[in-house]
Amino acid sequence: TMVSLTWGRKMYNQNLAQNKIPPPGFGPRERLRRECLVTKVFVGEADEPRQQRHKVHCILRAGPGGAGEPYECCALVTLEAADCLLDALDNGTGALRGGFGTPMYHLSHLGFATRLENRGYHYKMVDGPPPKDLFTNISNQALSIDN
C-alpha cells in the first residue's frame, strides 16, 4: 500500500542520514563479488527420547561468485523458488505443500534442489555429527566436496 511505501522510504532515508546503512554504490566491489565463496554447515538432530540422539550434518558450498556471493545468492534462490512454483502451477506437476516450513520442504518435490545444484550449489549429507577438524578445514579452505 501507499502508506507502507511512504513509511519505508522515510525509514530508509532516516537510517541513511544517521549512517546506519551504507549509501547506494558502497557494496562490495565486482572483483570481490566474483571471488566470494561460501561454506555452511547444517546440523540436524532427531527429535527422539534417547539420550544419544541421532545427528546428521550437511555441508553446503557455493562460489566463487554467483551462488557464493551473498547479494546474488539471495536473488538467485528467490527467483528459482518463484520459477519452481510457477512451473508447478503451469504444468500441474505437483501439489503445493501448505503450512509452515523451509523452502526446501515446500519445494523439494518440485525439483528445487536440482535447480540450485544447476546454479552452483554443492552439498554433501553426512551421517553423524560434524567432526571438529571440519571447521578447521573450512577456515583453511581445505575442504573438498566432490560432485
C-alpha positions as CSV (number, residue, x, y, z in Angstrom):
1,T,0.0,0.0,0.0
2,M,1.0,3.6,-0.4
3,V,1.3,4.2,3.4
4,S,3.8,1.4,3.8
5,L,5.9,2.5,0.8
6,T,6.0,6.1,2.2
7,W,6.9,4.8,5.6
8,G,9.6,2.5,4.2
9,R,11.2,5.4,2.2
10,K,11.1,7.6,5.3
11,M,12.9,4.9,7.4
12,Y,15.4,4.3,4.6
13,N,16.3,8.0,4.4
14,Q,16.4,8.3,8.2
15,N,18.8,5.4,8.5
16,L,20.9,6.6,5.6
17,A,21.2,10.1,7.2
18,Q,22.3,8.5,10.5
19,N,24.9,6.4,8.8
20,K,23.2,3.2,9.9
21,I,23.3,1.8,6.4
22,P,25.7,2.5,3.5
23,P,24.6,4.7,0.7
24,P,23.9,3.2,-2.8
25,G,27.0,2.1,-4.6
26,F,29.0,1.3,-1.4
27,G,28.6,-2.5,-1.5
28,P,31.4,-4.9,-2.3
29,R,33.3,-4.3,-5.5
30,E,32.8,-6.5,-8.5
31,R,36.2,-8.3,-8.1
32,L,35.3,-9.3,-4.5
33,R,31.9,-10.4,-5.6
34,R,33.4,-12.7,-8.3
35,E,35.8,-14.3,-5.9
36,C,33.5,-14.8,-2.9
37,L,33.0,-18.4,-1.6
38,V,30.6,-19.6,1.0
39,T,30.6,-22.8,3.1
40,K,27.8,-23.6,5.5
41,V,27.4,-26.5,7.9
42,F,23.9,-27.5,8.9
43,V,23.4,-30.0,11.8
44,G,20.2,-31.9,12.2
45,E,19.3,-33.8,15.4
46,A,16.5,-36.3,15.7
47,D,13.6,-35.5,18.0
48,E,13.7,-38.7,19.9
49,P,13.6,-39.6,23.6
50,R,17.0,-41.4,23.6
51,Q,20.0,-39.9,25.4
52,Q,22.2,-40.1,22.3
53,R,20.0,-38.5,19.6
54,H,20.9,-39.3,16.0
55,K,22.6,-36.5,14.2
56,V,23.4,-35.7,10.6
57,H,25.2,-32.8,9.0
58,C,25.1,-31.2,5.6
59,I,28.0,-29.2,4.1
60,L,26.9,-26.6,1.5
61,R,29.4,-24.9,-0.7
62,A,28.9,-22.3,-3.4
63,G,31.2,-20.0,-5.4
64,P,33.4,-18.5,-6.5
65,G,30.9,-15.7,-7.4
66,G,27.4,-16.5,-8.4
67,A,25.7,-18.6,-5.8
68,G,28.7,-17.9,-3.4
69,E,28.1,-14.2,-3.4
70,P,25.6,-13.1,-0.8
71,Y,23.7,-10.5,-2.9
72,E,23.5,-12.6,-6.0
73,C,22.7,-15.7,-3.9
74,C,19.7,-14.2,-2.3
75,A,18.2,-13.1,-5.6
76,L,19.1,-16.4,-7.2
77,V,17.4,-18.5,-4.6
78,T,14.3,-16.3,-4.6
79,L,13.9,-16.4,-8.4
80,E,14.5,-20.1,-8.6
81,A,11.8,-20.7,-5.9
82,A,9.4,-18.5,-7.7
83,D,10.1,-20.2,-11.0
84,C,9.7,-23.6,-9.4
85,L,6.3,-22.6,-8.0
86,L,5.2,-21.1,-11.4
87,D,6.3,-24.2,-13.3
88,A,4.3,-26.4,-10.9
89,L,1.2,-24.3,-11.3
90,D,1.5,-24.0,-15.1
91,N,2.3,-27.7,-15.7
92,G,0.3,-29.3,-12.8
93,T,3.5,-31.3,-11.9
94,G,2.9,-31.4,-8.2
95,A,0.7,-30.3,-5.4
96,L,2.0,-27.4,-3.4
97,R,2.7,-28.2,0.3
98,G,0.9,-25.9,2.7
99,G,1.8,-24.8,6.2
100,F,4.9,-23.6,7.8
101,G,8.3,-24.9,6.8
102,T,11.6,-24.2,5.0
103,P,11.7,-23.5,1.2
104,M,13.3,-26.9,0.7
105,Y,10.4,-28.7,2.4
106,H,7.8,-26.9,0.3
107,L,9.7,-27.1,-3.0
108,S,11.9,-30.3,-2.9
109,H,9.3,-32.5,-4.6
110,L,9.2,-29.9,-7.4
111,G,12.9,-30.2,-8.2
112,F,14.2,-27.1,-6.2
113,A,17.4,-28.9,-5.0
114,T,18.3,-29.8,-8.6
115,R,17.7,-26.2,-9.7
116,L,20.1,-25.0,-7.0
117,E,22.7,-27.6,-8.0
118,N,22.5,-26.4,-11.6
119,R,23.2,-22.8,-10.3
120,G,26.3,-23.7,-8.5
121,Y,25.4,-25.1,-5.1
122,H,27.2,-28.2,-4.0
123,Y,26.2,-30.1,-0.9
124,K,27.0,-33.3,0.9
125,M,24.9,-35.1,3.5
126,V,26.9,-37.0,6.2
127,D,25.6,-39.3,8.9
128,G,26.7,-38.3,12.4
129,P,27.8,-35.0,13.9
130,P,30.4,-32.9,12.2
131,P,34.0,-33.8,13.2
132,K,35.9,-31.0,14.9
133,D,38.5,-30.8,12.1
134,L,35.8,-30.0,9.6
135,F,35.7,-26.4,10.9
136,T,39.5,-26.1,10.7
137,N,39.4,-27.4,7.1
138,I,36.7,-24.9,6.2
139,S,38.5,-21.9,7.8
140,N,41.7,-23.0,6.0
141,Q,39.7,-23.5,2.7
142,A,41.0,-27.1,2.6
143,L,37.6,-28.7,2.3
144,S,36.7,-30.5,-0.9
145,I,33.2,-31.7,-2.0
146,D,33.2,-34.0,-5.0
147,N,30.1,-33.7,-7.2
